Amino acid sequence: MEQTASLRLLAPLDGEPWDIDGYIKHGGYEAWRQVVRDGNPDRVIDELKRSGLRGRGGAGFPTGVKWDKVVHHRLPDRYFVCNAGEHEPGTFKDRYLIQHHPHRLLEGCLIAAFTVGARESHIYLNAEFREARHSLARAMEQARVRGVLGNNVLGSGVDLELEIFDGHGSYVAGEETAMLESMQGRPAQPKAKPPFYPTDFGLHGKPTLVNNVETLSHVPSILLKGSQWFREVGPEHSPGTMLFSLSGAVNHPGVYELPLGTPLRHLIEECGGGVPSGRMVKAVFPGGPSFAMVGPEELDLPMDFDSLKKAGTGLGSAGVIVVDDATCMVAQTLALSTFFREESCGQCPSCRIGTQHLEALVAKIETGNGTHGDLEKLLQICGFVKGTGYCTLVTGAAVLVQNSLRLFRHEFEDHVVKGACPFSPTAAKPAVAIG
Ligand SMILES: Cc1cc2nc3c(=O)[nH]c(=O)nc-3n(C[C@H](O)[C@H](O)[C@H](O)COP(=O)(O)O)c2cc1C
């Protein structure tokens, strides 16, 4: 369906996903071989910077710049962690990559760990991903047998171990500072940034490179085929492709690799086969539940970091959730407010209490017990809590409610006036795909 020429990550391989021979046949581990032979971290960093690769874990930070910070840190002990914590509703692309292309990720991890000179390297894997873990463990076994991982890799005298760390399975544990805390046996709670950026103060208080699964999976082919090849697709400031997790009201939900900058409409209509049962798009979350929804009139928006930010929303980790016109937007807002309340780690009072209040008020309105004053209260709470907290969870919870009230205030008011949910109970199924 998609042109294979533009694929950077999901190009078909021969045989089973963990089969190293199929991967090697298509140039697998060649970049790793070159990096080890060359032994020049600056060359790797320069190529990554030229490629313009930006982190696929949510923030879109330039990958080469991050690697540079760790490589040239004044402290000698460095660590490397691949973030495979993925637990956001509607995002499932990392587990797909791990399960179906584990060697690509392994090669990216090996290059990252070697380049920063990590004394320890881990893959923090959401423990709920059993099939992905199985695939990754088999791939690691094969890589060890073939001498690309472990002692004396590729006969170079370099020893490089990579450990799978069984992660938490909670949303906040995917935030990098919370992840590093939980890896050290402490509660998975984010730290204040600044000053606790992992590049300065990470695992055991040492400089630590943290990258997302998809980000790392891009690295081998960028080094092998060159930054220009990577930049052939996508806009100048968001080059390359991205994996879009498509869920909600579409005929064909799934993971789709598309050039960044592809219009939202193409993903929903061409890849997702449109909305089922002749229904229409009512709203779309282009970057998961933490970023504002867009309406059906905005489906020609290009999906890349800068265009979506300019449109008042964000790409996040590209978990695209489609909501159809049969859905009650108060019920939809409630389902996600419940998610935010349940996933708040409770460390920051504004988040712990704010998410509870937001959920309770939206529930009150959805069940027909709300007042017009409650709508104003909701907006007031959003104003109080937005931007507070050590991570962005509470801001996401507030943006959801503010945005829902901005686009669908009439539905909230209908609930108040009628004293009940005006939508048919069978039609009002919110689009939330968790896990
Ligand atoms: C609440 C929250 C959850 C997050 N979950 C994940 C996650 O599951 N996986 C991930 O890679 N990044 C996640 N992030 C972003 C990470 O903190 C971090 O920016 C990312 O791992 C850096 O990698 P990248 O530069 O390759 O994107 C999360 C951030 C927040 C605020």
Ligand as a Chemical Component Dictionary entry (heavy atoms), coordinates in Angstrom:
data_LIG
# 
_chem_comp.id                   LIG 
_chem_comp.type                 NON-POLYMER 
_chem_comp.pdbx_formal_charge   0 
_chem_comp.three_letter_code    LIG 
# 
loop_
_chem_comp_atom.comp_id 
_chem_comp_atom.atom_id 
_chem_comp_atom.alt_atom_id 
_chem_comp_atom.type_symbol 
_chem_comp_atom.charge 
_chem_comp_atom.model_Cartn_x 
_chem_comp_atom.model_Cartn_y 
_chem_comp_atom.model_Cartn_z 
_chem_comp_atom.pdbx_ordinal 
LIG C1  C1  C 0 4.282  11.017 31.015 1  
LIG C2  C2  C 0 5.356  10.713 29.998 2  
LIG C3  C3  C 0 5.474  9.437  29.487 3  
LIG C4  C4  C 0 6.466  9.138  28.549 4  
LIG N1  N1  N 0 6.548  7.871  28.048 5  
LIG C5  C5  C 0 7.518  7.573  27.149 6  
LIG C6  C6  C 0 7.653  6.242  26.638 7  
LIG O1  O1  O 0 6.893  5.343  26.978 8  
LIG N2  N2  N 0 8.642  6.001  25.735 9  
LIG C7  C7  C 0 9.529  6.988  25.321 10 
LIG O2  O2  O 0 10.437 6.715  24.549 11 
LIG N3  N3  N 0 9.417  8.254  25.799 12 
LIG C8  C8  C 0 8.459  8.548  26.689 13 
LIG N4  N4  N 0 8.382  9.825  27.194 14 
LIG C9  C9  C 0 9.417  10.814 26.746 15 
LIG C10 C10 C 0 10.733 10.560 27.510 16 
LIG O3  O3  O 0 10.694 11.281 28.737 17 
LIG C11 C11 C 0 11.961 11.009 26.704 18 
LIG O4  O4  O 0 11.745 12.307 26.201 19 
LIG C12 C12 C 0 12.306 10.064 25.537 20 
LIG O5  O5  O 0 12.445 8.724  25.963 21 
LIG C13 C13 C 0 13.636 10.515 24.915 22 
LIG O6  O6  O 0 13.933 9.757  23.782 23 
LIG P1  P1  P 0 13.961 10.396 22.319 24 
LIG O7  O7  O 0 14.823 11.638 22.385 25 
LIG O8  O8  O 0 14.581 9.336  21.472 26 
LIG O9  O9  O 0 12.553 10.709 21.958 27 
LIG C14 C14 C 0 7.380  10.154 28.127 28 
LIG C15 C15 C 0 7.241  11.449 28.640 29 
LIG C16 C16 C 0 6.236  11.728 29.560 30 
LIG C17 C17 C 0 6.135  13.124 30.086 31 
# 
loop_
_chem_comp_bond.comp_id 
_chem_comp_bond.atom_id_1 
_chem_comp_bond.atom_id_2 
_chem_comp_bond.value_order 
_chem_comp_bond.pdbx_ordinal 
LIG C1  C2  SING 1  
LIG C2  C3  SING 2  
LIG C2  C16 DOUB 3  
LIG C3  C4  DOUB 4  
LIG C4  N1  SING 5  
LIG C4  C14 SING 6  
LIG N1  C5  DOUB 7  
LIG C5  C6  SING 8  
LIG C5  C8  SING 9  
LIG C6  O1  DOUB 10 
LIG C6  N2  SING 11 
LIG N2  C7  SING 12 
LIG C7  O2  DOUB 13 
LIG C7  N3  SING 14 
LIG N3  C8  DOUB 15 
LIG C8  N4  SING 16 
LIG N4  C9  SING 17 
LIG N4  C14 SING 18 
LIG C9  C10 SING 19 
LIG C10 O3  SING 20 
LIG C10 C11 SING 21 
LIG C11 O4  SING 22 
LIG C11 C12 SING 23 
LIG C12 O5  SING 24 
LIG C12 C13 SING 25 
LIG C13 O6  SING 26 
LIG O6  P1  SING 27 
LIG P1  O7  DOUB 28 
LIG P1  O8  SING 29 
LIG P1  O9  SING 30 
LIG C14 C15 DOUB 31 
LIG C15 C16 SING 32 
LIG C16 C17 SING 33 
# 
